[in-house]
Amino acid sequence: MGMRAGLLREVISITAPVVTRNDYGDEVTTYEPFATTRARVVFRSGSRGDINHEVQNPYTVQFLIRTHLDINPKMLINWRGNSYRIITINYEQYKQQQTIVGEVVNE
């Protein structure tokens, strides 16, 4: 049984890292658009923590997309104004989907 298209209700954008050198020879990483696709987004877990005397709210989200994109863990997923670092990618070829677990990037 494949992925049901009706469950792909959210639009996400994926950005890929591009490393360039600045005027001083330092490597600078910027993120450029890679793809925009539809996804099913499921909240996984969240908590509130005090890290280095700073309150942070890390939480993870699961993105289910079709297998047509070649995504790697160095990329970022942007959804509803937040950026998510990719933690794991599970390719499920028999379902024609990728399950990506991402953690919100605290800036």
N, C-alpha and C positions, 0 to 999 in steps of 0.2 A: 504494500500500500504506500503510495507516494504522499507527498506533502499536499495539503489542501490549500488552494490559492485563496480561499475566503478568509483564512486565518492571518494572512499577511496584510495587516491593517495599518502598520506604521511605516513611515518613510525614514530611512537612515542614510547618512552619508559616511563614506569611508575615506580617510586621508592616509597618504603614504609618506614616510619620511624621505626628505631629500637633504643630503649633506653637501654644504658648500663651504668655501673658505672666505673669510672676511678680509679686510685690508691688512690686518695684522698677521694673517696666516692661520688664524684659529678656525677650527671646524665648527660650523654652526648648523644645527639641525632645524629645518622648517618642515611643515607638513603641507602638502599640496593635495588637491582633490584627486581621488582615485576612481570612485564610483558612487552612484546613488542607487539604492535598491529598496524594495519593500521587504519588511520583516515582521515576524511575530515577536513581541517583546514581553518577557516574563520576569517579574521581580523575583530575585532569589533570596537574598538575605541583606540585612543591614544592622548597623549598630552605631553607638555613639562612644567615642573614645577620647581620652586625653593623651595626646602624643606630644612629648616635649613641651608640656604646659600649653598646648594649643588644642582646642576642641575640634575634632574632626568627625565626620559622619560617613565612614566608608560603607558603601553598599555595592552589591553585585547584581547584575542584570544578565539575563540569558537572551540572546538574539538568535532566532531561527530564520535562515535564509536559504534560497536555492543554491545549488552547487555550481552555478555558472561563473562565480568569481574566484580568482586565485588570491586568497587572503592569507597574510602571514602575521605572526604575533607582534611584529614591529609597528603595525598600523594602528590607527586610532579610529574608533567609531563615534560619530557625533549624532546625538539624538536629543531632541527637546532642550537644546541649549547647554547640554553637558557633553563632555568628552569622556570616553571610556577606553581604558587600557585593556588590551586583549590578554586574558589569562590563559584560556585554552580554546582550541578549535577541534571539534569532533566531526569528522566527515562521515556521514551516513549515506553511502552511495545507494543502498537499497531503498532508501526513502527519498533520494534525490535532494538531500538537505545538508546544511552545515549547522551545527549548534556551536555558537560562540559565547563563551562566558567572559564578561567584561566587568571591570571595576572602575568606578567613577574616579576621575583624576581630580584631586584636590589642588586647586591653584592658589 
